[in-house]
Amino acid sequence: MKIVFAASEAAGLLKTGGLGDVARALPLALSEKRGQEVSLFLPYYGQMKKNEKIRAEKLMDFTVRLSWRKQYCGLYRVKSKKRKLAIYLIDNEYYFCRDRVYGEGDDGERFAFFSMAILESLVKLGLRPDIIHANDWQTAFIPTFLHAFYHKELGSAKTVFTIHNIEYQGWAHPYFLGDVLGLSTEYESTFSFDGSVNFLKGAILSTDALTTVSESYARELRRAEFAHGLQDILSEHAFKTRGIVNGIDPKDASPELDPALPCNYTVDTAREGKACCKAALQKEVGLPVRSDVPLVGMVSRLVAHKGLELLRFALEEWMSWDAQFVILGTGDAQYEEMLASLAARFPDRIAFVQRFSTELASRIYAGSDLYLMPSKSEPCGLSQMIAMRYGSVPMVHETGGLRDTVPPYDPNTDEGVGFTFRDFNHDALFDAFRRALTLYATDQEAWQELVKRGMTRDLSWKKGAEAYLDLYRDLTGIKQ
């Protein structure tokens, strides 16, 4: 099967968030399946051109039409030892050599060009895919462009569109439909929403199959509190929607191989290895070096939907408990100021590092006993899976992918891998924290079993990649 994967970023080349992790790991996992020919298309950003580690060869250039515009497009291919996965880069310095990846005033036009350029590239390459898999608002026009402009050359291709986070939908003025996209008025109903052009709505209506990044998130998106206005449309298209949980690359999340750790360890040496990492982390962030108290870690964007509103009231109350906290992240000023103030008032209880560092994040995963993710909503989440791989027991709100990847610990059956709370309120969070600290203080053998269970849990892309292949097979009728 010939599979084309389209995304605006991919880890290893350029990454700003979770989409980048998926766009690297999933195409690679698919390419390793027998009989699959996988191509990944990305913008050729200026940051990538300046990166000496990225070697790309130019294949050709041509003109891409975007309504009345005629834009240059260069097509490059990344030189890589991973021959099974072909990575193509769409070059246009006007659109992609910017200081920022996203957040420009003409983002809609930039990524409409990217979407059109991918389809034109397929024609120029003579590549006739069976599946074109687009991701998030940046590639939301691909299903419509395929139907409107490329049905003769590429019409046999089926489209899959994945919503990674519905909070980011892509919006534009109504004139955008004709002036930028070059679409006729027959497409107005496809994209029109609240008097504007809504990129995500167009993709939902136009794609052959729709996926989200966890089973629970697929169900949640039919409810107003999660869908940011699109709940009715998503409910109408539930028949073509599947939730498939993201995975992680075990090689990237490995306490045995991670060079950022002061002590590497495996599941068999986790108790000693984590003790070493915990002491080193406490020293690094300025907390008293104590082995007898639980260390709670959190690596997060400091925004409301990540649960910071709950922590605003909970953390100060928790300062009376015999526990330590280390929090890494940046975000809204109100939460940065709250955490900085608490760290100043309780320097032996809480350490707040107001920046982001992948190396320090690794050391928090490895050095913490308990990993906190109180998110109000979480499409999938990767941090809870990475934390488990490093032997940090997750404490999470039962939402989205957190619900799907963290079965709650049941002391009666000794099943589950973490501590969860169902209701998004202070009392429920408090109860989960009490249960976690009680087990840590009274039954270290049971705690170590939780650590071992999390570390050995299969969180790879193996299951997810096979689920996507099943979906592709259903759409195309190809059984290989």
C-alpha positions as CSV (number, residue, x, y, z in Angstrom):
1,M,0.0,0.0,0.0
2,K,1.2,3.5,-0.8
3,I,0.7,5.9,2.1
4,V,1.3,9.6,2.1
5,F,1.5,11.3,5.5
6,A,1.2,15.1,5.6
7,A,2.1,17.2,8.6
8,S,3.4,20.7,9.5
9,E,6.2,19.4,11.8
10,A,8.0,16.2,12.8
11,A,10.4,15.5,15.6
12,G,14.0,15.1,14.5
13,L,13.6,17.8,11.8
14,L,11.4,20.5,13.5
15,K,9.0,20.1,16.5
16,T,6.9,22.4,18.5
17,G,4.5,20.0,20.2
18,G,2.9,16.6,20.3
19,L,2.0,16.6,16.6
20,G,5.7,16.5,15.9
21,D,6.2,13.4,17.9
22,V,3.4,11.6,16.1
23,A,4.5,12.7,12.6
24,R,7.9,11.2,13.2
25,A,6.9,8.0,15.0
26,L,3.8,6.9,13.2
27,P,5.1,7.1,9.6
28,L,8.2,5.3,10.7
29,A,6.2,2.5,12.4
30,L,4.0,2.2,9.3
31,S,7.0,2.0,7.0
32,E,8.4,-1.0,9.0
33,K,5.2,-3.0,8.3
34,R,5.6,-5.4,5.4
35,G,4.4,-4.2,2.1
36,Q,3.9,-0.5,3.0
37,E,5.5,2.3,1.0
38,V,5.3,5.4,3.2
39,S,6.1,9.0,2.3
40,L,6.1,12.0,4.8
41,F,5.7,15.6,3.5
42,L,6.7,18.6,5.6
43,P,7.4,22.3,4.9
44,Y,11.1,23.1,4.4
45,Y,11.4,25.7,7.2
46,G,14.2,28.2,7.4
47,Q,15.3,26.6,10.8
48,M,15.6,23.3,9.0
49,K,17.8,24.8,6.2
50,K,20.2,26.2,8.9
51,N,20.4,22.9,10.6
52,E,23.6,21.2,9.4
53,K,22.4,17.8,10.6
54,I,19.6,17.9,8.0
55,R,20.8,17.0,4.6
56,A,18.4,17.3,1.7
57,E,18.7,17.0,-2.0
58,K,16.7,19.0,-4.5
59,L,14.6,16.9,-6.8
60,M,12.8,19.5,-8.9
61,D,10.9,22.8,-8.8
62,F,7.6,23.8,-10.3
63,T,4.8,26.3,-10.0
64,V,1.8,25.9,-7.6
65,R,-1.4,27.7,-8.3
66,L,-3.3,29.1,-5.4
67,S,-6.3,30.9,-6.8
68,W,-4.8,33.8,-8.8
69,R,-1.4,33.2,-7.3
70,K,1.5,31.4,-9.0
71,Q,4.0,30.4,-6.4
72,Y,7.4,28.8,-6.7
73,C,7.7,25.3,-5.1
74,G,10.9,23.4,-4.6
75,L,10.7,19.7,-3.8
76,Y,13.5,18.2,-1.7
77,R,14.1,14.8,-0.3
78,V,15.9,14.2,3.0
79,K,18.9,12.0,2.8
80,S,18.4,9.3,5.4
81,K,19.6,5.9,6.3
82,K,15.9,4.9,7.0
83,R,15.3,4.0,3.3
84,K,11.8,2.6,4.1
85,L,10.5,6.1,4.9
86,A,10.8,8.8,2.2
87,I,10.7,12.3,3.7
88,Y,9.9,15.1,1.2
89,L,10.3,18.8,2.0
90,I,8.2,21.6,0.4
91,D,10.3,24.7,-0.2
92,N,9.1,28.2,-0.6
93,E,11.1,30.8,1.4
94,Y,8.4,33.5,1.3
95,Y,6.1,31.2,3.2
96,F,8.4,29.1,5.4
97,C,11.5,31.1,6.1
98,R,10.0,33.0,9.0
99,D,11.0,33.5,12.6
100,R,8.1,31.5,13.8
101,V,6.6,28.2,12.6
102,Y,3.1,29.3,13.5
103,G,1.4,32.6,14.5
104,E,1.9,34.6,11.3
105,G,-0.9,36.7,10.0
106,D,-1.0,34.7,6.7
107,D,-0.9,31.3,8.3
108,G,-4.0,30.2,6.4
109,E,-2.4,31.1,3.0
110,R,0.9,29.5,4.0
111,F,-0.5,26.2,4.8
112,A,-3.1,26.3,2.0
113,F,0.0,26.5,-0.3
114,F,1.6,23.6,1.6
115,S,-1.5,21.5,1.1
116,M,-1.8,22.3,-2.6
117,A,2.0,21.8,-3.1
118,I,1.8,18.3,-1.6
119,L,-0.8,17.2,-4.2
120,E,1.1,18.8,-7.0
121,S,4.3,17.1,-5.9
122,L,2.5,13.7,-6.0
123,V,1.6,14.4,-9.6
124,K,5.1,15.5,-10.5
125,L,6.7,12.5,-8.8
126,G,4.3,10.1,-10.5
127,L,3.3,8.9,-7.0
128,R,-0.3,7.6,-6.9
129,P,-1.0,7.0,-3.2
130,D,-3.7,4.7,-1.9
131,I,-4.0,6.8,1.3
132,I,-3.3,10.4,2.0
133,H,-3.3,11.0,5.8
134,A,-3.5,14.7,6.8
135,N,-3.1,16.1,10.3
136,D,-4.6,19.1,12.0
137,W,-5.7,22.5,10.6
138,Q,-2.4,23.0,8.7
139,T,-3.3,20.2,6.2
140,A,-7.1,20.5,6.5
141,F,-7.5,21.6,2.9
142,I,-6.0,18.4,1.4
143,P,-9.2,16.4,1.2
144,T,-11.1,19.3,-0.5
145,F,-8.3,20.2,-2.9
146,L,-8.1,16.5,-3.8
147,H,-11.7,16.4,-4.8
148,A,-11.8,19.9,-6.4
149,F,-8.5,20.0,-8.4
150,Y,-6.8,16.6,-8.5
151,H,-9.6,14.0,-8.8
152,K,-8.4,13.0,-12.3
153,E,-4.8,12.4,-11.4
154,L,-5.2,11.3,-7.7
155,G,-8.8,10.5,-7.4
156,S,-8.3,6.9,-6.4
157,A,-6.6,8.0,-3.2
158,K,-8.7,7.8,0.0
159,T,-8.2,10.5,2.7
160,V,-7.8,10.2,6.5
161,F,-7.7,13.3,8.7
162,T,-6.6,13.3,12.3
163,I,-7.6,15.8,14.9
164,H,-4.8,16.1,17.4
165,N,-6.3,19.0,19.3
166,I,-9.6,20.6,18.3
167,E,-8.8,23.7,20.2
168,Y,-6.8,24.8,17.2
169,Q,-9.2,24.8,14.2
170,G,-8.0,27.4,11.7
171,W,-10.2,30.4,10.8
172,A,-10.3,32.9,8.0
173,H,-12.5,35.6,6.5
174,P,-15.2,34.4,4.1
175,Y,-13.3,35.9,1.1
176,F,-10.6,33.3,1.8
177,L,-12.6,30.6,0.1
178,G,-12.3,32.1,-3.4
179,D,-9.4,34.6,-3.1
180,V,-6.9,32.1,-1.5
181,L,-8.3,28.6,-1.8
182,G,-9.7,29.2,-5.3
183,L,-12.8,27.2,-4.5
184,S,-16.2,27.9,-6.0
185,T,-19.3,28.9,-4.0
186,E,-20.5,25.3,-4.0
187,Y,-17.9,24.8,-1.2
188,E,-19.3,27.6,1.0
189,S,-21.4,25.2,3.1
190,T,-18.4,22.9,3.6
191,F,-16.3,25.5,5.3
192,S,-18.7,28.2,6.5
193,F,-19.1,28.3,10.3
194,D,-20.1,31.3,12.4
195,G,-19.7,33.7,9.5
196,S,-16.1,32.5,8.8
197,V,-14.2,29.9,7.0
198,N,-13.4,27.1,9.4
199,F,-10.5,24.8,8.2
200,L,-11.3,21.9,10.5
201,K,-15.0,21.8,9.6
202,G,-14.0,21.5,5.9
203,A,-11.7,18.6,6.6
204,I,-14.4,16.8,8.8
205,L,-16.9,17.0,6.0
206,S,-14.5,16.2,3.1
207,T,-12.4,13.4,4.4
208,D,-13.2,9.7,3.9
209,A,-12.3,8.8,7.5
210,L,-11.7,10.9,10.6
211,T,-9.5,9.9,13.6
212,T,-8.6,11.3,16.9
213,V,-5.6,10.5,19.1
214,S,-7.5,8.4,21.7
215,E,-10.8,6.5,22.0
216,S,-12.0,8.6,24.9
217,Y,-11.3,11.9,23.0
218,A,-13.3,10.7,20.1
219,R,-16.3,10.3,22.3
220,E,-15.6,13.6,24.2
221,L,-15.6,15.6,21.0
222,R,-19.4,15.0,20.6
223,R,-19.9,17.1,23.8
224,A,-19.9,20.9,23.9
225,E,-17.4,21.2,26.7
226,F,-14.7,19.6,24.6
227,A,-15.5,20.3,21.0
228,H,-15.1,24.1,20.9
229,G,-18.3,24.5,18.9
230,L,-18.0,21.6,16.5
231,Q,-19.9,19.0,18.6
232,D,-22.9,18.8,16.3
233,I,-20.8,18.3,13.2
234,L,-18.7,15.7,14.8
235,S,-21.7,13.8,16.1
236,E,-23.1,13.8,12.6
237,H,-19.9,12.3,11.3
238,A,-19.4,9.8,14.1
239,F,-20.0,7.0,11.6
240,K,-16.6,7.6,10.0
241,T,-14.7,8.5,13.2
242,R,-12.2,6.3,15.1
243,G,-10.1,7.0,18.2
244,I,-6.6,5.5,18.0
245,V,-4.3,6.0,20.9
246,N,-0.9,7.5,20.2
247,G,2.2,5.6,21.1
248,I,5.8,6.6,22.0
249,D,9.1,5.4,20.7
250,P,10.6,3.1,23.4
251,K,14.1,4.1,22.2
252,D,13.4,7.8,22.7
253,A,11.9,7.2,26.2
254,S,14.4,4.9,27.7
255,P,16.0,5.4,31.2
256,E,18.6,2.8,30.1
257,L,19.8,4.9,27.2
258,D,19.0,8.5,28.1
259,P,22.2,10.6,28.2
260,A,20.6,13.3,30.3
261,L,20.3,11.1,33.4
262,P,23.0,10.9,36.1
263,C,22.3,7.2,36.5
264,N,20.8,5.0,33.8
265,Y,18.7,2.0,34.8
266,T,16.4,-0.7,33.6
267,V,13.3,-2.2,35.2
268,D,15.5,-4.6,37.1
269,T,17.6,-1.8,38.6
270,A,14.9,0.8,38.8
271,R,14.9,1.1,42.6
272,E,18.6,1.9,42.8
273,G,18.6,3.9,39.6
274,K,15.7,6.1,40.5
275,A,17.1,6.7,44.0
276,C,20.2,8.0,42.4
277,C,18.3,10.2,40.0
278,K,16.0,11.5,42.7
279,A,18.9,12.6,44.9
280,A,20.6,14.3,42.0
281,L,17.3,16.1,40.9
282,Q,16.6,17.3,44.4
283,K,20.1,18.8,44.5
284,E,19.8,20.3,41.0
285,V,16.6,22.2,41.8
286,G,17.5,23.2,45.3
287,L,15.3,20.9,47.4
288,P,16.5,19.1,50.5
289,V,18.0,15.7,49.5
290,R,15.7,13.3,51.2
291,S,15.0,9.7,50.2
292,D,12.1,9.3,52.7
293,V,9.6,11.7,51.1
294,P,7.8,11.3,47.8
295,L,8.9,13.6,45.0
296,V,6.1,14.8,42.7
297,G,7.1,15.9,39.2
298,M,5.2,17.9,36.6
299,V,6.3,19.1,33.1
300,S,3.7,21.1,31.4
301,R,2.6,24.2,29.6
302,L,1.1,26.4,32.4
303,V,-2.3,27.0,31.0
304,A,-5.8,26.5,32.4
305,H,-6.8,23.3,30.5
306,K,-3.6,21.6,31.9
307,G,-5.3,21.8,35.3
308,L,-3.5,24.8,36.7
309,E,-6.8,26.2,38.1
310,L,-7.1,23.1,40.3
311,L,-3.5,23.4,41.4
312,R,-4.0,27.1,42.3
313,F,-6.0,25.9,45.3
314,A,-4.5,22.5,45.9
315,L,-0.7,23.2,46.1
316,E,-0.7,25.5,49.0
317,E,-2.8,23.0,51.0
318,W,-0.4,20.3,50.0
319,M,2.5,22.2,51.4
320,S,1.6,20.8,54.9
321,W,2.1,17.3,53.6
322,D,5.4,15.6,53.8
323,A,6.1,15.7,50.1
324,Q,8.2,17.6,47.6
325,F,7.3,19.0,44.2
326,V,9.3,20.0,41.1
327,I,7.5,21.8,38.3
328,L,9.0,22.6,34.9
329,G,7.3,24.8,32.4
330,T,6.2,28.2,31.1
331,G,2.8,29.7,30.1
332,D,0.3,32.2,31.4
333,A,1.8,34.8,33.6
334,Q,-0.7,34.3,36.4
335,Y,0.4,30.6,36.9
336,E,4.1,31.4,36.6
337,E,3.7,34.0,39.3
338,M,1.6,31.6,41.5
339,L,4.3,28.9,41.3
340,A,7.2,31.3,41.8
341,S,5.5,32.7,44.9
342,L,4.9,29.2,46.3
343,A,8.5,28.2,45.6
344,A,9.7,31.3,47.4
345,R,7.5,30.7,50.4
346,F,8.1,26.9,50.7
347,P,11.7,26.4,49.4
348,D,11.9,23.0,51.1
349,R,8.7,21.8,49.5
350,I,8.4,23.1,46.0
351,A,10.9,23.9,43.2
352,F,9.7,25.8,40.1
353,V,11.8,26.0,37.0
354,Q,10.4,28.7,34.7
355,R,11.7,27.5,31.3
356,F,11.6,24.4,29.2
357,S,14.5,21.9,28.9
358,T,14.1,18.4,27.4
359,E,17.1,17.3,29.5
360,L,15.7,18.5,32.7
361,A,12.3,17.0,31.7
362,S,14.0,13.6,31.4
363,R,15.6,14.0,34.9
364,I,12.2,14.9,36.3
365,Y,10.6,11.8,34.8
366,A,13.5,9.7,36.2
367,G,13.8,11.4,39.6
368,S,10.2,11.8,40.6
369,D,8.1,9.1,42.4
370,L,4.8,10.5,41.3
371,Y,4.0,12.3,38.0
372,L,1.1,14.8,38.0
373,M,-1.2,15.5,35.1
374,P,-4.4,17.1,36.3
375,S,-5.5,18.2,32.8
376,K,-9.1,19.4,32.3
377,S,-8.8,18.0,28.8
378,E,-6.1,15.9,27.1
379,P,-6.6,14.5,23.6
380,C,-3.9,11.9,24.2
381,G,-0.9,13.1,26.2
382,L,2.6,11.7,25.9
383,S,4.0,12.8,29.3
384,Q,2.1,10.2,31.3
385,M,3.5,7.4,29.0
386,I,7.0,8.7,29.2
387,A,6.7,9.0,33.0
388,M,5.7,5.3,33.2
389,R,8.6,4.3,31.0
390,Y,10.9,6.1,33.5
391,G,9.2,4.5,36.5
392,S,7.3,7.5,37.8
393,V,3.7,6.6,38.8
394,P,1.2,8.8,37.0
395,M,-1.6,10.7,38.8
396,V,-4.1,11.9,36.2
397,H,-7.6,13.2,35.6
398,E,-9.7,10.6,33.7
399,T,-10.0,12.4,30.4
400,G,-9.1,11.7,26.8
401,G,-5.9,9.7,26.4
402,L,-5.1,9.9,30.1
403,R,-8.2,7.7,30.7
404,D,-7.1,5.3,28.0
405,T,-3.5,4.9,29.0
406,V,-3.6,5.0,32.8
407,P,-5.8,2.2,34.3
408,P,-6.5,3.2,37.9
409,Y,-4.7,1.3,40.7
410,D,-7.1,-1.0,42.7
411,P,-5.6,-2.1,46.0
412,N,-8.1,-4.9,46.2
413,T,-7.1,-6.6,43.0
414,D,-3.6,-5.1,42.7
415,E,-4.4,-4.0,39.2
416,G,-3.8,-0.7,37.4
417,V,-0.7,1.5,36.9
418,G,-1.6,4.9,38.4
419,F,-3.9,7.1,40.5
420,T,-6.8,8.7,38.8
421,F,-9.7,11.1,39.6
422,R,-12.9,11.2,37.6
423,D,-14.5,14.6,38.6
424,F,-12.6,17.7,37.8
425,N,-12.6,19.3,41.2
426,H,-10.4,20.0,44.2
427,D,-11.9,17.2,46.3
428,A,-11.4,14.5,43.7
429,L,-7.8,15.6,43.1
430,F,-7.1,15.7,46.8
431,D,-8.5,12.2,47.2
432,A,-6.2,10.8,44.5
433,F,-3.2,12.5,46.1
434,R,-4.1,11.1,49.5
435,R,-4.4,7.6,48.1
436,A,-1.0,7.9,46.3
437,L,0.9,9.2,49.3
438,T,-0.7,6.6,51.6
439,L,0.5,3.8,49.5
440,Y,3.9,5.3,49.1
441,A,4.2,5.7,52.9
442,T,2.7,2.3,54.0
443,D,3.6,-0.2,51.3
444,Q,6.8,0.3,49.3
445,E,6.6,-3.2,47.9
446,A,3.2,-2.5,46.3
447,W,4.6,0.9,45.1
448,Q,7.6,-0.8,43.4
449,E,5.2,-3.2,41.7
450,L,3.4,-0.1,40.3
451,V,6.7,1.2,39.1
452,K,7.6,-2.1,37.4
453,R,4.1,-2.4,35.8
454,G,4.3,1.0,34.3
455,M,7.9,0.5,33.0
456,T,6.9,-2.8,31.3
457,R,3.6,-1.6,29.8
458,D,3.6,-1.7,26.0
459,L,3.2,2.0,25.0
460,S,4.9,1.7,21.6
461,W,3.3,2.5,18.3
462,K,2.9,-1.2,17.5
463,K,-0.8,-1.4,18.3
464,G,-1.6,2.1,17.0
465,A,0.2,1.5,13.7
466,E,-1.7,-1.7,13.1
467,A,-5.0,0.1,13.9
468,Y,-4.2,2.7,11.3
469,L,-3.4,0.0,8.8
470,D,-6.7,-1.7,9.5
471,L,-8.4,1.6,8.8
472,Y,-6.5,2.1,5.5
473,R,-7.4,-1.5,4.5
474,D,-11.1,-0.9,5.2
475,L,-11.0,2.3,3.1
476,T,-9.1,0.9,0.1
477,G,-10.0,-2.7,0.1
478,I,-6.3,-3.6,0.0
479,K,-5.7,-6.5,2.3
480,Q,-1.9,-6.7,2.5
